[in-house]
Amino acid sequence: MTADEPRPRIERIADGRIAVRLAPREREILAALAGELARETAGDVAPDSGPDDPGLARLAPDAVPGDAEASAAFRELTGADLDAERQGRFAVLAETIDAVYLDELHASAWLGAVNDLRLVRGTRLGVTEETGRRPLDESDPSAGETLVFLWLGWLEEQLVEALAARLPNAGDPDDPDDPDDPVE
């Protein structure tokens, strides 16, 4: 982190816990977005984009590209378990939304929930690799949704970095525990 970069809002601290320094309004927004998607994926409310919502379809991509029958069979075998895991992640986020610290399991659930939010919102918005690289056009009707998508990406990045902070430094020549270092 340089002097120009703001302090991360989500980061691992010295005792191993993951500190969450989101503003109350950010927590409200995240909880509302996750709650809405939890209801949509559970079928409790109709998605914004209609019954063939590409955003929700993005959460269950084809297992075998080009083979609709095999993909449908895979969804039938795994769909209920994946849906239950997703609902569990949303439940953990809802239960811990006001937490100041998260453990690894809770942070992993947050990461999964935020990732699902980004996938759905990004698909619905039609984001490309260029999204976020140029200044946001405030006159664009989807500017607010795009800003939310970018914010979710920023949160996701911080969650990944916080969780990865416990991983060994692969490729670090000074790391004696790196399994990829050649034996001398």
N, C-alpha and C positions, 0 to 999 in steps of 0.2 A: 504494500500500500504506500503510495506516495503522499506527499503533503497536500497535493491537489485533490486526492480522492477522499470522498467522505468515508467515515468509519462504517464498516459493514453493519447492517441491521440484524443479520443472522450470522453468528460465528461461533466456532468452538473456543471455549475459554480454557484456562490452565487446568482446571479440575476435571476436564473431559466433557462437561456438560455443554450443551449448545444454547447460547444466549439468544433470546429473541427480543429485539428492541424496536418492534413495530409500533407506530403511533396508534392510538385507539381507533381512529378512523380507518387506518389501513387494516386493522384486525376486523372491523365491521364489514368492510368491503370483501375481504377474503372469505369471511364466514358466510356472507350472503351469496357470493359466487359459488362457493362449494356446496352450500345448502341447495341452491337452485339446480346445480348439475346433479347432485345426489338424487333429488326428486325426479329429474328428467330421466336419468339412467335407471331408476327404479320403476319408471312408467307412471309415477304419481301425477305428473303434469305433462302436457303436450310440449314438445320442444318448440322453440321459437321458429324454426325453419320448416316445420311441417313433419309429416309422418316419415318421410324419406330423408331426414336430416343428415347431411353429409358429415356434420360435426360429430354426431353420436356414432355414425358408421365408422368414423376414424378410430374409435375406441375398440373396434372389432374388425381389423383389416383381414383380408383374405389370407388364410394360412398357406394356401397353395395358389400363387398368382396364376390367373388364367383357368383355374379349375374350380368353378362355382360349386360343384357337387362336393368335392373334397373339403372345400372351405366351409360349406354349410355343415358337413358332418363334424368337422373339427369344432365349430362353434357350438354345436349341440352337445358335444362331449365336455367342452371346457367352459362354456358360457356361464353357467350358473356359478361355478367356482370363481371365475374372474369377476363376475358381478358382485359376488359376496365380498371378495377382497377389496374391490373398489368402494363398496358401501362402508366397509370397515375403515378404510383410509379416511373417508369423509367423516365418519363418526369420531375418529381420533382427532382429526383437525377441529371439529366442533367442540369436543370435550376439552381440548388444550388450547383453544384460540387465545385465551387470556394468560397463558403460561409465560413466565419470564425465562424459564429454562426448559429445554427438552432433552430427553435422553435419546439414544440412537434409534430406538424403535419408533418413538413419536416423530422424530425428525424425518425418518424414512417414510412414514405415513404421510407427513406433510409434503415431502418431495413427490410422492406418487400422486397425491391429490392435486398439487399445483401443476404437475405435468399433464394430468388429464384435463385440467382447465385450459391449459395452453393449447393442447391438441385440438380440443373442441372449438375453442374460440378462434384459433388460427385458421382452422379449416373453414369455419363459417365466414371468416373475413377474407379468405383467399390470399393469405399472406404468402410472400415470396422471400427469397434471400435478400431482396432489396428493402423489405419492410424494416424500418428502423435505421437504415443507413443514411437516409436523407431526412431533412427536416420535416416534421409533421405538418401537413397542410390543414390548418385549423378550420378551413371552410369545407373540408371533406366531411360529409355526414357520418362517416365511420371513424372520425378522428378520435373520439372518446373511447370507442371500443378498441382501436389500435393502441391507444395509450395504455389501456388496461392490459392488453396482450403483452406489450413491452414490459410493463411493471411485473407481470407474472414471470416473465423471462428473467428479470433481475432477481426476483425472489428465488426462482429455481436455481440460478447460478450460485447464489449465496448458500442455499441448502446443500448443493453438491459440494461446494468448497468446504463447508463445515463438516460434512460427513467424510469427505476425502482426507481431511486433516489428520485422521487417525491411521491412514494407510501408510505402509512403508514407502520410502522414497525410491521407487523403482528407477533403476538407471543411475542413481546417485553413487559415484565411485567412493564416496566417503561413508556410505551406509553399510555397516558390517552385516546387517540382516537381509540385504538385497539378494534374493535367490538367483537373480540374473547375472550377478557378478561372476566372472570366470574364476575358477579355483586356481590358485597359484601354487 
